Amino acid sequence: MNPVPLYQFPKVIPMRCRSVLLVLLATLAAPSLALARDTAAPPTRTVEVVDSFHGTRIADPYRWLEDGADPAVREWTARQSQRTRAYLDGLPVRGKLRSRLETYISESSPRYYSLSAAGGQVFAGYFDPQRQQPMLRVLGPDLDPAKARTVLDPNTLDPSGGTAIDWFVPSADGKRVAVLIPEGTAQAPQVEHLIVMLQNFADELRRKAPVKR
């Protein structure tokens, strides 16, 4: 039997069943309509912005929201996020979903990526599913993971997990490596550190380049 495309159902379903389906669809649509009229949502102002394209006028009343640096946009975003967070945190199923997702993520395999050879060594990013952020490690010419050394671990610099390595470039002799660590959100980084360090002095680097709060 061939499947019935959804758009054909009025032709193949009896009238009595159509009535039941219409009532069911109306019932399912009611919550959506109620959400659309939700007066508890933070208000969103509109502005008079109109563009003209080939004689056609296009209104764009929410264009002001495109400026992420605008304090008004940040305030609006924070209020929306707060309301969304409260709703999501209140879902009974959220705890189970989070636990299941964390289990799946933690079962991922550790892996190396972005390998870069220099001075008889191989620098690479290292992802450990047990840690929030990937770290920078160096392997010997035999590429034995058991002998790999950690050059820089952002999770140690920032235990909250909000600091990550953007990129790294080792020197030709492999004695130094430049690392870019942006701080803040990806949309609006506040500070950028360009760190040039000796790989044998990672601990000294951590003392000299604390993460700014």
Secondary structure as the mmCIF struct_conf table of DSSP 4:
data_model
#
loop_
_struct_conf.conf_type_id
_struct_conf.id
_struct_conf.beg_label_comp_id
_struct_conf.beg_label_asym_id
_struct_conf.beg_label_seq_id
_struct_conf.end_label_comp_id
_struct_conf.end_label_asym_id
_struct_conf.end_label_seq_id
HELX_LH_PP_P HELX_LH_PP_P1 ASN A 2 PRO A 5
HELX_RH_3T_P HELX_RH_3T_P1 LEU A 6 GLN A 8
HELX_RH_AL_P HELX_RH_AL_P1 PHE A 9 VAL A 12
BEND BEND1 ILE A 13 ILE A 13
HELX_RH_AL_P HELX_RH_AL_P2 MET A 15 ALA A 36
TURN_TY1_P TURN_TY1_P1 ARG A 37 ARG A 37
TURN_TY1_P TURN_TY1_P2 THR A 39 ALA A 40
BEND BEND2 ALA A 41 ALA A 41
HELX_LH_PP_P HELX_LH_PP_P2 PRO A 42 PRO A 43
STRN STRN1 VAL A 50 PHE A 53
TURN_TY1_P TURN_TY1_P3 HIS A 54 GLY A 55
STRN STRN2 THR A 56 ALA A 59
TURN_TY1_P TURN_TY1_P4 PRO A 61 TYR A 62
HELX_RH_3T_P HELX_RH_3T_P2 ARG A 63 GLU A 66
TURN_TY1_P TURN_TY1_P5 GLY A 68 ALA A 69
HELX_RH_AL_P HELX_RH_AL_P3 PRO A 71 ASP A 89
TURN_TY1_P TURN_TY1_P6 GLY A 90 GLY A 90
TURN_TY1_P TURN_TY1_P7 PRO A 92 VAL A 93
HELX_RH_AL_P HELX_RH_AL_P4 ARG A 94 SER A 106
TURN_TY1_P TURN_TY1_P8 GLU A 107 GLU A 107
BEND BEND3 SER A 108 SER A 108
HELX_LH_PP_P HELX_LH_PP_P3 SER A 109 PRO A 110
STRN STRN3 ARG A 111 ALA A 118
TURN_TY1_P TURN_TY1_P9 GLY A 119 GLY A 120
STRN STRN4 GLN A 121 PHE A 127
TURN_TY1_P TURN_TY1_P10 PRO A 129 GLN A 130
BEND BEND4 ARG A 131 GLN A 133
STRN STRN5 MET A 135 LEU A 139
TURN_TY1_P TURN_TY1_P11 PRO A 141 ASP A 142
HELX_RH_3T_P HELX_RH_3T_P3 PRO A 145 LYS A 147
STRN STRN6 ARG A 149 LEU A 152
HELX_RH_AL_P HELX_RH_AL_P5 PRO A 154 LEU A 157
TURN_TY1_P TURN_TY1_P12 PRO A 159 SER A 160
BEND BEND5 GLY A 161 GLY A 161
STRN STRN7 TRP A 167 PRO A 170
TURN_TY1_P TURN_TY1_P13 ALA A 172 ASP A 173
BEND BEND6 GLY A 174 LYS A 175
STRN STRN8 ARG A 176 GLY A 184
BEND BEND7 ALA A 186 ALA A 188
STRN STRN9 PRO A 189 LEU A 198
HELX_RH_3T_P HELX_RH_3T_P4 GLN A 199 PHE A 201
HELX_RH_AL_P HELX_RH_AL_P6 ALA A 202 LYS A 208
BEND BEND8 ALA A 209 ALA A 209
HELX_LH_PP_P HELX_LH_PP_P4 PRO A 210 LYS A 212
#
